[in-house]
Amino acid sequence: MIRDHEIAQLIQHEDRRQRRGLELIASENYVSEQVMAAAGSILTNKYAEGLPGKRYYGGCEWVDRLEQLAIDRLCTLFGAAWANVQPHSGAQANAAVMLAVLQPGDAILGFDLSHGGHLTHGSPVNFSGKLYKPHFYGVDKESGLIDWEKVALKAHEVRPKLMICGASAYSRDWNYVRLRQIADEVGAILMADISHPSGLIATGLLNHPFPHCHIVTSTTHKTLRGPRGGIIMMAKDFPNPMGVKNAKGELRNMSSLLDSGVFPGTQGGPLEHIIAAKAIAFGEALEPSYHQYTRQVKVNALALALAMTQRGYQIISGGTDNHLLLIDLRNKSCTGKAAEQALGKAHITINKNMVPFDTASPMITSGIRLGTPAITTRGLQESHMDQVADWIDRAIQGHDNDGVLKLIGQEVCALMEQLPLYVA
Ligand SMILES: *Cc1c(COP(=O)(O)O)cnc(C)c1O
């Protein structure tokens, strides 16, 4: 019960917004009530720097067991042998990995941000682009697909210490087998950042980065449907190839370097309330009902892609293998920014997004990104996707007609009332 009136009111407004609107932001989801309860629990009071059984503070006997459960459940979910569940976010997980495996100035190779990559994969405005020497691969202009042979050419040219795969706005699957061959050819460590599709990977609906990728990072709040946070995993531990030794002069294992990369490298005390919420979400993801959920996420994305294509929208790469689609609006005389604003007025939340080879600025953009994780949690099925596409199309066509947008908004809210969020 929040008694701070100003804050309580603002939370209530946000609560109403979430209940009434159609949530199509590909990186968002709705957690279960038990995940939310753990995130708001008394565990927030506890300092627990270190790892289970190796803490710098007393009174950690219960949080030790809790964090170990989170690690064990996560390892089961992804078939990992080692995991760290402390990163506060996806960006923090990537920072910890880079601190562990790179020296300042080392070359890294990642997927271009303007083609769908992530800031933490070498953008010049991010630590990853400031501390290290970033290089990028992108998609083919015609197909919208990553050409693995072009990735190989680039890797041989720039000889990265770390190769990064994974994206925020790429609707196709990844060839981890080929990427590992390339990494081995140039002597690079291969990291997959599966922040977006992690839930689909855990349930076998997409290629698995293990055993091909040395290190895997993810967020926990996107398709995985847990609290906001990050994780790092390995399929198996190995002596670090960079030659980092311990006090006894022995080669340190990667797991020990990655643990140090998180704490004390880039973070202080772990968020044990969030780790408890992560453990609950991992437990939920191990249930058959979660597998049903991710299957529906994918079915809905395919149905939405089809319904948008039928209305003359151009989907980058022509479709989707996962939970999202990237739409090029240049044939619709509407910018990404105008579409985002218009859809917002109609209670449909999406984000504007750069499309590959975009000529508009990142604040305007020529595209939008749509994702089905949140609406699927809400209960929408493939039979709803034609209706959803119709709303989006009408809102984009009528983006400067407030009367049209208001009418669509009423229709959206009417459906959302039939599919209540948090029934309690
Ligand atoms: C979302 C995302 C992240 C960052 O996650 P935060 O929790 O927002 O820091 C990192 N990498 C990729 C590929 C992402 O999509």
The ligand as a Tripos MOL2 file, in Angstrom:
@<TRIPOS>MOLECULE
LIG
   15    15     1     0     0
SMALL
NO_CHARGES

@<TRIPOS>ATOM
      1 C1         17.0430   -4.8880  -24.5800 C.3       1 LIG1
      2 C2         18.3970   -5.2710  -25.0030 C.ar      1 LIG1
      3 C3         19.5100   -5.0470  -24.1780 C.ar      1 LIG1
      4 C4         19.4950   -4.1470  -22.9610 C.3       1 LIG1
      5 O1         18.6800   -4.4350  -21.9750 O.3       1 LIG1
      6 P1         18.4350   -3.3890  -20.7750 P.3       1 LIG1
      7 O2         17.8700   -4.2560  -19.7310 O.co2     1 LIG1
      8 O3         17.5150   -2.3530  -21.3200 O.co2     1 LIG1
      9 O4         19.7520   -2.8240  -20.3960 O.co2     1 LIG1
     10 C5         20.7330   -5.5320  -24.5740 C.ar      1 LIG1
     11 N1         20.8670   -6.1840  -25.7300 N.ar      1 LIG1
     12 C6         19.8320   -6.3820  -26.5750 C.ar      1 LIG1
     13 C7         20.0680   -7.1080  -27.8530 C.3       1 LIG1
     14 C8         18.5650   -5.9270  -26.2340 C.ar      1 LIG1
     15 O5         17.5590   -6.0990  -27.0860 O.3       1 LIG1
@<TRIPOS>BOND
     1     1     2 1
     2     2     3 ar
     3     2    14 ar
     4     3     4 1
     5     3    10 ar
     6     4     5 1
     7     5     6 1
     8     6     7 2
     9     6     8 1
    10     6     9 1
    11    10    11 ar
    12    11    12 ar
    13    12    13 1
    14    12    14 ar
    15    14    15 1
@<TRIPOS>SUBSTRUCTURE
     1 LIG1         1 GROUP 0 **** ****
